[in-house]
């Protein structure tokens, strides 16, 4: 079960926020989306009753990949709720999602109908199909397109559960393709996630490839589904080539009163930490120990003056090699003093990738770690040339990476907040990159 901007229930107020911290208006926005359904669509945020593993939310990865493709989503909100069924979606979520007037409303499956055998074992198929038709039709009648991820089941599904799931999936697919006696085919983008999420050889059972509990995705699973869904959704989105322009003119001295940089620019130098790392990094950069077989060398150098003679202080050079699949990363620990409920953390950086082989991903993210209540991370990714294939370095000079603003929801404890850059390899390979102009601000 998954969601994307704040999880709510029937009795809680709907806290809604648009991109760039603007309150959602009554006008539908291009590339805008709202999530609804169960815990797999509430995984981006912690909902009021369950601590979903928001760090493994598939939509975070989908949004990151789409940003990398130049087609960023405008996330207006989420009404998804753990453990909920289709009848509860109609009662508690549907009208709230429609009221946000997005271009798309996204929902996944109906797993809790089958798990709870609702209303009864004999009627679960008919009732679930009828509810999904109602949801599709109501959304379409509001002029909104449905994104529907077909149910993939769970590892604990019995043969009865599997039979019911197959029947529902078939009937829903038929309705999406052909409509019925009373309606033309609905406007639904139908995504069969079983292609990437289920073990194909598990005939007669459900076996998810990457689930931490047999139902919910772990990080590899959410990444795989996110990429798969991004490729399917991309043709329906507008290209926004200027969406990464915010930090290209930021001063190395920071952003003034709203800045979260603990050290302005890339000042100072200190030996890196973590086994497998060598060299020096700026004072505001913390290096993580790389994965097995990965070696990383860090160094600091002055930026090259631009065509007008302007310089931007220091930049960091990173050279890494890997003997096989693995990853490494580093981050800036941001000033958490201003972080408060209802605000946004917005951050970014500029990078050059001058050489890369067997690199399956380069991604920036904003993340925070209070005791309870965290959202995200929020990603921006360099698009791979294939499904986690080697990245194309041809246009990776002065490349701006800028994750979507991260909303601050209710939380307890210290709100540790970071801006991070991570690199992963899918085989033996290497990468050389430069990074500069790191910035972060808190807005409310």
C-alpha positions in Angstrom: 0.0 0.0 0.0 1.4 3.3 -1.1 0.9 7.1 -1.1 2.5 10.3 -2.0 2.0 13.5 -0.1 0.3 12.9 3.2 -1.7 10.0 4.5 -5.1 10.7 6.0 -8.2 8.8 7.2 -11.9 9.6 7.3 -11.7 11.6 10.6 -8.4 13.4 10.1 -8.1 16.7 8.1 -6.7 16.4 4.7 -3.3 18.2 4.7 -2.6 19.0 1.0 0.4 20.5 -0.6 1.4 21.1 -4.1 4.9 21.2 -5.6 7.1 24.0 -4.5 5.0 24.3 -1.3 2.0 25.9 -2.9 -1.5 25.1 -1.6 -3.5 23.1 -4.2 -6.0 25.2 -6.1 -9.2 24.1 -7.8 -7.5 24.0 -11.2 -6.1 20.7 -12.5 -2.4 20.9 -13.2 -0.5 19.2 -16.0 1.4 16.1 -14.9 -0.4 16.3 -11.5 -1.2 13.1 -9.5 -3.0 12.0 -6.3 -2.6 8.6 -4.8 -5.3 6.5 -3.1 -5.9 2.9 -2.0 -4.1 0.8 0.7 -0.7 0.6 2.5 1.3 0.0 -0.7 0.2 3.5 -1.9 0.7 4.9 1.6 4.3 3.8 1.8 5.7 7.2 0.8 4.4 8.6 4.1 3.6 7.2 7.5 -0.1 7.1 7.9 -1.9 7.7 11.2 -2.1 4.0 12.3 0.9 2.1 10.8 4.5 2.8 10.4 4.8 2.0 6.7 8.3 1.7 5.3 8.1 5.0 3.5 11.8 4.7 2.3 10.7 1.8 0.1 7.7 3.6 -1.5 7.7 2.6 -5.2 6.3 6.0 -6.2 9.4 7.8 -4.9 11.4 5.9 -7.4 8.8 6.4 -10.2 8.8 10.1 -9.6 12.6 10.2 -9.5 12.9 8.4 -12.8 10.3 10.6 -14.4 12.2 13.7 -13.3 15.2 12.2 -14.9 13.2 11.8 -18.1 12.3 15.5 -18.0 8.7 14.7 -17.2 8.3 15.4 -13.4 5.1 14.7 -11.7 3.2 17.4 -9.8 2.2 15.5 -6.6 -0.9 17.1 -5.1 -1.5 14.7 -2.2 -2.5 11.3 -1.0 -5.4 9.8 0.7 -4.2 6.2 0.8 -4.6 4.3 4.1 -3.2 1.0 5.4 -5.5 -2.0 5.5 -8.3 -0.3 3.6 -10.6 -2.1 1.1 -12.3 -0.9 -2.0 -15.6 -0.1 -0.2 -13.6 2.1 2.2 -11.9 3.8 -0.7 -15.3 4.7 -2.1 -16.5 5.9 1.3 -13.4 7.7 2.7 -10.9 8.4 -0.1 -12.5 8.8 -3.6 -14.2 12.2 -3.3 -11.2 13.6 -1.4 -8.9 12.6 -4.2 -11.2 14.0 -6.9 -11.5 17.3 -5.0 -7.8 17.9 -5.6 -8.5 18.0 -9.3 -5.4 16.2 -10.5 -4.7 14.9 -14.0 -4.2 11.4 -12.7 -5.5 9.4 -9.7 -3.4 6.3 -9.0 -4.5 3.2 -7.1 -3.1 -0.3 -6.7 -5.0 -3.6 -6.6 -7.4 -4.6 -3.9 -5.4 -6.9 -1.7 -7.3 -6.3 1.5 -10.6 -7.4 -0.1 -9.2 -10.8 -0.7 -7.2 -11.0 2.5 -10.3 -10.2 4.5 -12.7 -12.2 2.2 -14.9 -9.1 2.0 -17.9 -9.1 2.0 -17.9 -13.0 2.0 -15.9 -15.7 0.3 -18.7 -16.2 -2.1 -19.1 -12.5 -3.1 -15.5 -11.1 -2.9 -15.0 -11.3 -6.7 -18.3 -9.7 -7.7 -18.1 -7.0 -5.1 -14.5 -6.1 -5.8 -15.1 -5.8 -9.5 -18.2 -3.7 -8.9 -16.4 -1.4 -6.6 -13.5 -0.9 -9.0 -15.9 -0.1 -11.8 -17.6 2.5 -9.5 -14.2 4.1 -8.7 -13.0 4.1 -12.4 -16.3 5.6 -13.6 -16.5 8.3 -10.8 -12.9 9.4 -11.5 -13.5 9.5 -15.2 -16.8 11.4 -14.8 -14.7 14.1 -13.0 -12.5 14.4 -16.1 -9.5 12.6 -14.5 -7.5 9.7 -15.8 -7.0 6.5 -13.7 -3.6 4.9 -13.2 -4.4 1.4 -12.1 -1.7 -1.1 -11.0 -3.3 -4.6 -11.2 -3.1 -6.7 -8.1 0.0 -8.9 -7.7 -1.0 -10.7 -4.5 1.1 -11.7 -1.5 3.3 -14.6 -0.6 0.7 -15.9 1.9 -2.1 -16.1 -0.6 -3.8 -19.5 -0.5 -5.1 -21.3 -3.6 -8.5 -19.7 -2.9 -7.0 -16.2 -2.7 -5.1 -16.8 -5.9 -8.2 -18.1 -7.7 -10.1 -15.0 -6.6 -7.3 -12.7 -7.6 -7.1 -14.2 -11.1 -10.9 -13.9 -11.6 -10.9 -10.2 -10.5 -7.9 -9.3 -12.6 -9.4 -10.9 -15.7 -12.8 -9.2 -15.2 -11.2 -5.8 -14.5 -8.9 -6.1 -17.5 -11.9 -7.0 -19.7 -13.8 -3.9 -18.4 -10.8 -1.6 -19.0 -10.4 -3.0 -22.6 -14.0 -3.3 -23.6 -16.3 -1.6 -21.1 -19.7 -3.3 -20.5 -23.3 -3.0 -21.5 -23.8 0.3 -19.7 -20.4 2.1 -20.3 -17.7 2.5 -22.9 -14.2 1.4 -21.9 -13.0 3.7 -19.1 -10.0 6.0 -19.3 -7.5 3.9 -17.4 -3.7 3.4 -17.7 -3.5 -0.2 -16.9 -0.1 -1.4 -15.5 0.4 -5.2 -15.0 3.1 -5.0 -12.2 3.3 -8.8 -12.0 5.7 -8.6 -15.0 8.5 -7.2 -12.7 7.2 -8.1 -9.2 6.2 -11.8 -9.3 8.4 -14.9 -9.8 7.1 -16.2 -13.1 8.0 -19.8 -12.3 5.8 -19.8 -9.2 2.9 -21.5 -11.0 -0.1 -22.0 -8.7 1.3 -19.7 -5.9 2.3 -16.1 -5.4 6.0 -15.4 -4.9 7.0 -11.8 -4.9 10.6 -11.1 -6.0 11.5 -8.4 -3.6 9.2 -8.0 -0.5 10.4 -7.5 3.1 7.4 -9.2 4.6 5.8 -11.1 1.6 3.5 -8.2 0.8 5.3 -4.9 0.8 8.3 -4.0 -1.4 11.8 -3.8 -0.2 14.2 -1.2 -1.8 15.1 -3.3 -4.8 11.4 -4.1 -5.4 10.3 -0.5 -5.1 13.0 0.6 -7.4 12.1 -2.0 -10.0 8.4 -1.2 -9.9 9.2 2.6 -9.9 11.2 2.3 -13.1 8.6 0.0 -14.8 5.7 2.3 -13.9 7.7 5.4 -15.0 8.3 3.9 -18.5 4.6 3.1 -18.8 3.4 6.5 -17.6 6.0 8.7 -19.4 4.1 8.8 -22.8 1.1 10.4 -21.1 3.1 13.2 -19.5 4.2 16.6 -20.7 7.9 17.2 -21.1 9.1 20.1 -18.8 12.7 20.6 -19.9 13.3 23.6 -17.5 12.2 21.9 -14.3 15.8 21.7 -13.0 16.7 25.4 -13.2 16.4 26.5 -9.6 19.9 26.1 -8.4 22.0 27.0 -11.5 22.5 30.6 -10.3 22.7 30.0 -6.6 25.6 31.7 -4.9 28.2 29.6 -3.2 27.6 31.6 0.0 24.3 30.0 0.5 20.7 31.2 0.5 20.6 33.6 3.4 18.0 33.3 6.1 16.4 30.2 4.7 19.6 28.3 4.0 20.1 25.0 5.7 23.8 24.7 4.7 25.9 24.2 7.8 29.0 25.3 5.9 28.6 27.7 3.0 29.8 26.2 -0.3 32.4 23.5 -0.3 34.7 25.2 2.2 37.5 23.5 4.2 39.0 20.0 3.9 39.0 16.9 6.1 40.0 13.3 5.6 37.2 11.1 4.5 35.8 8.3 6.7 34.5 4.8 6.0 36.5 1.7 5.0 37.0 1.8 1.2 37.3 5.6 1.0 40.5 7.6 0.6 41.3 11.3 0.2 39.7 14.5 1.5 36.2 16.0 1.3 34.8 19.4 2.2 33.8 20.0 5.8 30.1 19.8 5.1 30.3 16.4 3.3 30.1 13.0 5.2 31.2 9.9 3.2 29.5 6.6 3.8 31.4 3.3 3.7 31.0 1.9 0.2 29.7 -1.6 -0.5 31.9 -4.6 -0.8 34.3 -4.4 -3.8 33.8 -0.6 -4.2 36.7 1.8 -3.7 36.3 5.6 -3.8 38.8 8.4 -3.9 37.7 12.0 -3.0 39.5 15.2 -3.7 38.7 19.0 -3.6 39.5 21.4 -6.4 38.6 24.9 -7.5 35.7 25.3 -10.0 36.6 26.3 -13.5 35.5 29.9 -14.3 32.5 30.1 -16.6 32.3 32.1 -19.8 31.8 35.3 -17.9 34.7 34.7 -15.5 32.6 33.7 -12.6 33.8 31.0 -10.2 31.8 29.0 -7.7 34.3 28.2 -5.0 35.3 24.6 -4.7 34.0 21.4 -6.2 34.5 17.8 -5.1 35.9 15.2 -7.5 34.9 11.5 -6.9 36.6 8.6 -8.6 35.2 5.1 -7.9 35.8 1.6 -9.1 33.8 -1.6 -8.4 34.7 -5.2 -8.9 31.0 -6.1 -9.2 27.5 -4.9 -8.3 27.7 -2.4 -5.4 27.2 1.2 -4.4 28.6 4.2 -2.6 27.4 7.6 -1.5 27.9 10.7 0.5 25.7 13.4 2.1 25.6 16.8 3.7 24.0 17.0 7.2 21.8 20.0 7.0 20.9 22.6 9.7 17.7 21.1 11.2 16.9 24.1 13.5 14.2 25.5 11.3 12.5 22.2 10.4 8.9 22.4 11.5 5.5 21.0 10.7 3.9 22.3 7.5 7.2 23.4 5.9 9.3 22.1 3.0 12.9 21.2 2.6 14.1 22.0 -1.0 17.6 21.2 -2.0 19.8 20.5 -5.0 23.2 20.3 -6.6 25.1 20.3 -9.8 27.2 17.4 -11.1 29.4 16.4 -14.1 29.8 12.7 -15.0 32.9 12.6 -17.2 33.2 8.8 -17.4 31.0 5.8 -16.4 30.9 2.1 -17.1 28.4 -0.4 -15.6 26.8 2.4 -13.6 23.1 1.6 -13.0 22.1 4.7 -11.3 23.1 8.1 -10.0 20.6 9.8 -7.7 20.3 12.7 -5.4 17.8 12.6 -2.5 16.5 14.7 0.4 15.8 12.6 3.5 15.0 13.1 7.1 15.0 10.8 10.2 12.9 11.9 13.1 12.0 9.4 15.7 8.5 9.0 14.1 6.7 10.6 11.2 9.3 10.8 8.4 8.4 11.1 4.7 10.4 10.4 1.6 13.2 10.2 0.6 12.5 12.3 -2.5 14.7 11.5 -5.5 16.1 13.0 -8.6 17.9 10.5 -10.9 20.0 10.5 -14.0 17.9 8.4 -16.4 19.6 5.1 -17.4 19.8 4.2 -21.1 17.9 0.9 -20.3 16.5 -0.9 -17.3 19.3 0.0 -14.9 21.8 0.0 -17.8 24.9 2.1 -18.1 24.1 5.8 -18.0 24.7 8.1 -21.0 27.4 10.6 -20.0 27.1 12.7 -23.2 24.9 15.4 -21.6 26.1 15.1 -18.0 28.0 18.4 -17.7 26.6 21.0 -15.4 23.7 18.6 -14.8 21.3 20.0 -12.2 19.8 17.5 -9.7 16.9 18.8 -7.7 14.6 16.4 -5.8 11.0 17.5 -5.3 10.5 19.6 -2.2 10.1 17.4 0.8 7.1 18.2 3.0 7.5 18.1 6.8 4.6 16.2 8.4 3.9 15.6 12.0 6.9 14.1 13.8 8.5 13.4 17.1 12.2 13.5 18.0 15.1 15.3 16.4 14.5 15.9 12.6 17.9 14.9 11.3 17.9 16.1 7.6 20.3 15.3 4.8 21.0 16.0 1.1 22.7 13.0 -0.4 24.2 11.7 -3.6 24.4 8.0 -4.3 25.9 5.8 -7.2 25.2 2.2 -7.9 27.0 -0.3 -10.2 25.4 -3.4 -11.8 28.7 -5.1 -12.6 32.4 -4.3 -12.4 32.9 -0.7 -13.5 33.9 2.8 -12.7 32.8 6.4 -12.6 34.4 9.8 -12.4 32.2 12.7 -11.3 32.4 16.3 -10.1 29.8 17.9 -7.9 29.4 21.5 -6.8 26.8 24.2 -5.8 25.1 22.2 -3.1 22.2 24.2 -1.6 19.3 23.6 0.7 16.6 25.7 2.2 13.6 25.4 4.5 10.4 27.2 3.4 7.1 27.5 5.2 
